[in-house]
Amino acid sequence: MSSSPRKTRVIAVLVTLFGILWLSPDSVLVRLYSCSVLTQLMYKNLFFSLFSIPFIALDAGGWEKGWLASKETGLWAIPQGLLFTLTQYCFTYSITNTAAATTLVLLASSPLFSSFWSRLLLKEKLKWSTMAAMVGGAIGIIIVFVGNLALENTSHSKTNSANNSTTIPSSTSTSTMNHPLGITLGLCCAISVALYFTLNRHVSKIRPKSSQIIGLCLVGPMCCFVGLFGGAWHVEVPIDFFWAFLQGGVVGPVAFGALAIAPKHLLASEVGLLQLLETIVGPIWVYVGGYEIPPLETVYGGVVLLLTLALYFAWELGGGAELVNKNGGVDGDGKGNGIETVSQQGKEIKQQHVIAVVS
């Protein structure tokens, strides 16, 4: 692999990391609202969609090109917007019904489901290194999902025993942040995120000049429709408008702007694996804010996921994959005529316009 493509990939990784780190306070911002989830989603996403519009022009290289790119996307923007809206609801309801760390670790499993949807719907082949990383990620997700459900069942058993005795149960005997609904919605969020990634890749391939950001501009109106239908327009505490502006107008658009542009030079699975970093940075924000301490099961699973991420990128960016390919490895023909993953698949990588999702 020549130095120029590798340098481009490193820059793309750094910009993607910036987007993820900028987005990481999102988890603690959800805790600051005093209004209902429907209300915060409505106002936050109205700001988000409004402030996402300039990034259409930035991504396309001007307002005129942005308009043409939006027209090129056409009706595909509707399912893109619907999937992102579904992700918003699953994420917010999950993070308000379970520990933030648990939601983020489950969300980090989206590359697993991205690989599944890509293979099932787009018939894409996976590299062996990606498949190995997916297996490592699956182990981490199993630890988090099964461990937290078991912890919740144990907490309920202790609470029932305490209620049947004369002893007054302590306030910490029941885990209020490990509700099965929150854990399940966290997994549903990962599945919808993965399907959203896959749809974006499909649209970028069949319509290379389309804009993947235009779908985000529809999220606000969609959440507004749901919110108004559910009677969520009333805000009692004015500070909630500020939180909505900060989360939807500052944190979200800047992060997604970076995450919409830089990943053009990375594989979708690599972008998904980079998202694993939020599983550790997001809970730190929540912990610093004094809201919760991550469950040990989530910490154990997060460590497995982060180790998977570190090993994967040490291999991919360190030249290990290139060495295997040149020697006719899994991606080669077995005769020493291997394919250099990035340089020979440049067109495919540029078409894989992925927007990382967590909000």
PyMOL commands that set and color helices and strands:
alter all, ss='L'
color gray80, all
select helices_A, chain A and resi 3-23+26-30+37-60+63-95+100-107+110-122+128-163+180-206+216-229+239-265+268-288+296-317+320-326+346-351
alter helices_A, ss='H'
color red, helices_A
deselect
rebuild
show_as cartoon
